[in-house]
């Protein structure tokens, strides 16, 4: 970096006055606002005069004049001389915090835009200037203060976002130019974004703004740039940036707080868990951030387990692995940010999210009794599972709850995770992954399976129906009926008809079928009603089913007038069987959910008409459970590493796989007690 100014191109030796310099600069800033540029000689003369001042005692008038000079100075002179001059740096360091933000935007927007026109021409000079701005924490600090105070609907908000976009864009354009220096600059920028709450402020703006244009600008201009910065850090190895490596060692030493026993204990497990040559800058920066401000609960549990537990938690490896998994998760969902704005909170506030996942990993490590490198890898494999599950949880509630309640939902979800629950999520994910992988090959299997399960449940109901079912023929909620009459219903032997006979009371022994008649062989006296004829209803004539729930409040408990009797609702289901002309064939009342599942669902399954959608929730659940169980059995022997193609199939002599018919036939010739 230059320590003094070198003037060329026939610089004039005339003594300049403040008045003359002011007139010269103002003459280049005429309305409409088009910034005419000073010549090289004029720029040199102005700079010499404006920097001949104590940087710590710059008057307001001088400050405004200096900023105007930066806008209208000769472009070549600005990049070759001004931005590398140490006196200029000293003056800027003192006056920028006092400048109006609109002025600051005007000055630096002009500079950034000019650099973007010819990004390869002044790379060295511009990199020096960025290093100065970044070291002094100027632009980001001032921008964040402005964003925190500006109204959400102020048009200047857009200007500020565009300015930040320009600033970050110019930095990213230098990623292939002297990466050793840029890695230091970007690393410090990463720390500064956290320190000045850049991530928090941007997230709040996004979640609070109802302006779709503002939200779009934040995502496109800021969030995506933040991900690009993380990409650069993730692609840079730790060994290529000694500055960050030394910073890590320093922070580790500080975190030990002089406790040599703790340091020795921690160092003793690092050979198992970390290899610095495999780490990238993003992982190491996240380790540093975590160490500088660790969660106190995590720190207490970790140190207790480290000192007194048998199997120390692999701290450094865990932080670096979580950092990498989070980065991959963000990249994977980068295109979905518009539909899932809650993900932006995780991207921008990664350090807080990392702390939460670290607590889960420590809990899982302790609960599972992990101790080896294989155990460590097994525990780390739960990280993407938890991220995917959390995304699903938030997706389910997004739009139904206010955005400011989502952090609490995330916090409650993470607190609820233990080892068993995490493994359950993992098993569910593995199952879905296998099903998705074999999806094309299982289309025909699914179709067959659905029909087979339907037939299986249908046969279950048929077997139960062939034993006979008692139902009410009269309304049991009718208070005028002391004892409602009953129907005994049964399917005929040829499975083509529903046989119905009315009884006054339930018989002591189950009636049976002789021919097409229901016969009661009870030994008790047969009432006249019990000699009623058997009604035969062909199943194919039942075209429609109508059902609705009816209930009555029954009085239970002590009948004393001094006590309050609590009534209990007793539910029934009224069912009508109708023919194709909607003429009633039969009306019955069912008194339990079991009978509804057996009687009503059974008839619907036996009906030749396709009315599966009217089945009860219990029967549908039974079918779904059977399908799921059968799929799980089928998936046990499917290997996800097999290369699938359209020709995949099973040979006739395949010993590992059985079709459903084979499995059903196995127990036919066996008897089980």
Steps between C-alpha positions, in 0.01 A plus 500: 500500500629843409607719790519827305354652186695499175378758253562486129357637176624857535357582839465875555696662780249775554387553856141396535252654736197340656279737304656411167488126571137527607404689182683249285326200654156661506534593131509129421175430688236685303133409479368275362716277714758378249845474656744664265852390585804703595812459293799311634682827573195653668444187704864503608482865604179445699634191675820675607304784654224286660741257666713778649299491823499320833278190437367520855382862459306514175236779499153432364545719194824326417334159546226578248753638253719191535210263427401711198857478378491118516193500276637722226873419500664353192427126484857392434630733767241372746599135460874547449559764769208592725376162625849377586614814681543464876405862568172443317442188711557697821259774394232252392532310826419820689233654278296202372316436831395867498381508139141491394425151371363637172836669439685181587287301255557756226878496542555126525230401251688705240828333593356146509315545170814628331700201623236258369536650151868394488549248782842383381658843451538620858477176697811554711411857593139415571596198712720729712207735549266215597755376752504847656118523514471150641776544760338817630148346491359807328242434229322204656475666840358824359259312270362292785442807716308658213291188432408473869364857504337529157124443463402176329306693234766767437604507130861549614493142627531382140801728447670355804438140387634579154807657658570191714451284194763705310743478792471121533507451123831682464651282773382180333645614167847478655472136611738381228747785557753440777280254694743497794426867575135478407445204732615719791273783385194274462570326831504836678186602311332179624587587860389860451160394364439316826648771724296789355184281483485523123326162490241592764409834341461356148285215632271740685461717190402199294249357747343836587465642150173457313656644185567215258758709310699560819485132591615406151792746518607368839502142373666572166745770604590415862410142593645348183817708545530367854480145362763583235732627773447172687570309177835676462593421861389137459720463191810641674706259709620599847859424406479772231428771756751508786330809645180308580700201624685725746173665599353158579795407722466830683126459561548141619759618751270777621205262534699275735530797739833373632360156596788273395326180615202580279730584208691169534177305521363672190824460304511129582191425290575717198707238315184292483268776395665771292745537215581864431606425143143400422343817642388796292483862611123499549522213747784661692330839516191332645718327757653836596159669527370215718803512728489876545138500618405144600155411628538478880277193534697317234831606654402372846379159374795463263764574764332270755489218245858573389639486853286224651344310209661195349471600135580869427282674242696580177445874526705641210390232259136553600509877440677463165265222387186694598641806323545300181158333524329837552682647203396210277143531626494872415636439149247224444209730591636825355249495213208460746561812709208689347256222593670427834615834645543342843814328365662841463505536877714185518732614221554846643519389864698184444705537819187484723361206307836322524494538879157333515611205287816466710289455813300227326818325387646509851177359646489221239868417554450459875167313480629255237822426688705577189879468525664398171556666164224282352262612776595859428419463131170331586403790726602758238279328242202619704573867419347511149211290628419759769533788253262333258250422777515858629437629148191277481374619840535867402349441158191351666444803725623776266214732415290374790700677771668843508862504386620626837372176659713277277817536715306366799377205292858428394620526861231261626573251222873494573441468875274199438767305311662208678693199369197277444299768323796591277541135398127475428532798265798331335314172446205683350734691269678180390166340423385797292833512321477134405140535389594798284798314352286200407198710408496418128553130563223488762217666310355167393570352843308784669200446277499128573556559870206742531267248337635214713456695823148597391418134438659398830294748703191407298552131585545592868164676500339213308619242753360713780172553312460126443483458878216750522469849647229639730378854425202709611194508275339777707644831613671441837491875572119501495398546864155347433658161426586309814686230306577566129464202271802340331603363163722199464694549177721250321641441150368194319724202429533598133612852609242656268230606746455675831258308719306697764252385766342705775500387864348658804806422712841355446481118510693290746671312219612638167248447218617307196415475131311212342464548130404864467336529842628614838404246762518542879563183693468658841336278763292782643141571398484645149304824492272569202735769378783251501304297243533789251620426150857545377557801276733426207686800353724427199834676555505617140176692561664719767616804302518771768578526871378786715625538854493765769583512868223534760546527875306511825600612849473221754480572873748304709604494862308550827132591457493706820344841448772648722770402251562621150471225240742541212360392168707311247448521124434160345563493125335290230529489123184497290551314171275471197557259214361631170458353151603675179172698505576621855220279634560383855578132536586495871548734794709403803673661799856409602605549861881472485790614282593134463164419346531798269836369386370144461141544384495822297855475362456129443195551282671779308801276434272215391300729273570469126500880481826693553431694820834463678519870583203471743676254728544596866824654625583182695474278194701742285766513770510120510552489124775764514675319785493171309636667186775669699590177680511303177721765339739493795532121467561534128763772549711301747697322229517787250849650482510869419842467337363287218508687169137509391378494142187403312610137474520433875290199590496174692587166350293188555779339704572806718547373856491835682161638399147362529183640353190550713324186379796286608502655845125450540526134398775415751279449810220308324635156589623595845318521831592757764376495855 
